[in-house]
């Protein structure tokens, strides 16, 4: 229904025939970019242009980003431009490029064209759903001017831990809003350093991982964060055979590492927004 609504929304054309996908007052231009890719099934070349003068050209098909073919006014695009097809190792670099393009207070436009020569054949690329999950963006959300409020999900379960007041307890509030889907978790650093919940064996494994890999985790979070050491939440890995995934969140000087049971994409987004609010 969200995609049908988007198709029925009148487009505003800018000079040169470009279509405006995000006005200057849009609250999340990155979401507008990802939703544009999500609505593209046939192979196309999408050139996104910012009012600031920067641009990125993506070849997309089947709601996947196949490759980056051009970049203007944005640093750090070399690795993606050199890749014949984007894969998992490029996702963090691509997200940073898209975030740079979607700078606040700039109109965002797109020009759609046939894909470039040599784009025939099977290319896997990066699913736009994966990019949206990593950026905590709901692809099927629509609204009026600006970024809409998150889609209401099922009622949040009763918190598994006490929700403490104050900004310093953000990670604790986040874990509480995740409820029983967060099987085990541990906070490293910040005012709630050492706080944990869940089976002791699982918490012990999380503690050992952070003891060995805390610097690597911090670098990984910086790759997808809007600002250095800023608040961010990602899913590090998934064990699909067991239905578990690993959650990592950073806020207020602390890092939360946890084990999620099943597919908790919607509850993750709702919990993050609830804790932030």
N, C-alpha and C positions, 0 to 999 in steps of 0.2 A: 504493500500500500504506500509506503514511503517513496518508493521509486516511481510509482504511478503519479503520485502527487508532484514529484519533482519534474516529471515530463509535462505536466499540465501548467507549471509555473511559467508565466511569460518571461522571456529572456530580454536582457538589456544589452544592446550592442554598443561597443565603443568604436572610436575611429579606427579604420582599417579592417573592420569586420570581426574583431575579437569580441567574444561574449564575456560579460562580467559575471564572475562566479562568487565574488565576495566584495561587498561595498567597503568603504573606508571605515565604517563603524562596526564591521563584522567582528564578533568577539572571538572567533576561532577560524581564521582563514585556512589553517592546516586541515581542518575537518572538511572544508569546502573542496580542497584539492583531492583528498582521499575519496570523497563521495562522487566526485566527477569520474575518477578512475573506476569506482565501483559500478557506475552506470554504463561503462563501456565494455561491451561484449565482443564486438568485431574488432579486428586489429586496426588500430589508429595511432597516429602520432599526435600527441597533445603537447602544445607549447604553452606553458603557463608564464604569464608576464606580470610583474609587479609594477605598481605605480612608481616605485623607487628606481626602476630601470633594470633590475635583475630579472633573469628568466631561466627556466629549465624546460627542456624538451624531453618527454618520455614517450617511448613506444610501449603501448599497452594492448592487451587482448585478454578476453575471458576474465576480466576483473583481476588481472595480474600486471605488475610492472615488469616488462621484459628487459628493458635496457634504458640507459640514459644516453642520449645522442648529442646533446648540446647544453652548455651552461654559460651564462653571462652574468658577470657582476657578483658571483658567489665563489668564495675560496673553498678549496678542499674537495673539488669534484673529480680529481684526476683518477682515483681508483675506480669509481663508478663508470667514468667515460671510457676507461681502458677495457672494461669487462665486456666480452661479446654477449653475455647474458647475465643478468643479476641473479645472485643466489644468496643463501643465508649469511654468508660472510660480509655481504654488502649492506645488509639491512640497517645497521646502525649509522653508517656513513650516509645512506640515502635519507634516513629520517632527519639527520642534521641539516642536509641540504634543503629538504622541504621546509623545515622549521625556519631556516634563514630566509627562504623565499616568502614565507607567510608572516613576514614582520608586521606588527600592529600598525594601524593607521595608514595602510596602503591599499589601494584598490587592486584586486587580483582579477586578471582576465585569462581566457584560454582561447587558443585557435586550434581547431581540429582539422587534420589532414590525413590523407592516405599514408600508410607506413612507408618507410624508406626502402630503397632497393636492397635486396638481400635479406629481407625479414621473413621470407617464406620458410616453411618448415616448422618443426615443433620446438618451441622454447618454453621452458617452465617458468622462469622468472620468480618474482616475489608476490604472493597473494596479498591483495590490498587488505583483506581481513586481518592478516598477521600484523601489518603495519599499523592498522587502526587499534588492534589490541595492545600493542606495545606503547602506543600514544594515549591509551585510555579514551578512545573516541568511538562513539556509537555510530556506525555507518548508516543505519536505517532511521536515524532521527531527522526530522524536518521541522521547520518552523517559519516564523515571519522573519523580519530583518534581524540580523545578528544570530548568534549561536543559541539554539533552543536549550531548554532545560533537559536534563537526562530523562530517558524513558523510565517510567515507574516500573519497577520489577515487583516480584513477589514480596510480601511483607518480610522485613528483616527478622531473623530468628533472635531469640533472647540472647544477649551477650553472654559469652562463656566466661568472661572476666569482668571485674568491676571497671566501669568506665570512669576514669578520673578526669577532673576538670583541669583546665589550663592548657595553654598552647604546648607546654613541654610534654604533654601526654598524648600528642597526636598519634604516635605509633600504637599506643595502647588502645586508643579509641578506634583506630583503624582495625586492629586485630579483633576487638570486641564486635564491631559491625560485620566482620567476616563470619562470625558465628562458628558453628561446628564444621563448616567446609574447610576451615583452617585447622588441620589436624594437630599440628604442633608448630610452635614458633619461639623465636629467641630474639631479643634486642641486644645489639652490641653498640656501646657508646651512648652519648647523650645522658639526660637526667634519669632515664629508666634503664641504664646499663645493667645487663644480667637478668632482667625480667623475662620470664618465659611461661609457657603453658603447654600441656600435652604430655604424652608418654615420655618418661625420662630417657629411654633409649633413643628415641627420635630427636629429642632436644640435645642429647649428648653428641649425636652425629652432626647436628647443625652447628653446635659450638666448636667441634673439631674442624669443620669446614671453614668457619670464619676465622679461627686461629691461624689457619694455613693460608687462606686466600683473601683476607680482608682488603689488601691493597688492590688485588685484581678486581674484586667486586666494586670497589670505589671507582676504579678506572672505567669499568663497564657502565656504571651508572652515569658517569660524566659524559659518556658518548651520546646518551639519549636525553640528558638534562638540558633544559632551556638555558640555565645559568650554572656556572661552576659550583659544585657542592649543593645545588638546589634540590628541592623536594622532587622525588620521582619514584615511580613504581613500575617494575617489569617482571615478566615471567622468564626466569633464567633457562629452564629446561623442562622437559616433560618425559615421563615414563609411561608411554601410551598403553603398554601391555598391562600396567598396574592401575591405570587411571589416575595417576598422581602427577602433579607439577610442582615446581619450586618457585616460590614467590620471594621477591626481594624489593623492599621499600626503604626509602631514605627520607628523613625529615628531622629538623631540629637537632642536627648533630649526631643522630643515631641511625643505625641500620637494622631493619627487621628482616630476618630470614625465616621462611616458613614452608610447610608442606601443605599443598592444597589437594583436597580429595575431589576427583572428577573435574568436569568442565565448569569452572566458576567465573567465566568471563563477565557475565552480567552482574553477579554479586560483587565481584572485584570492583567494577566501576561504581556501583551504588555505594559500597563501603568507603571507597576513597572520597567520594563527594560528600557522604554523610559525615565523615570524620573532619573534612575540611570545613564543612558548614557549621 
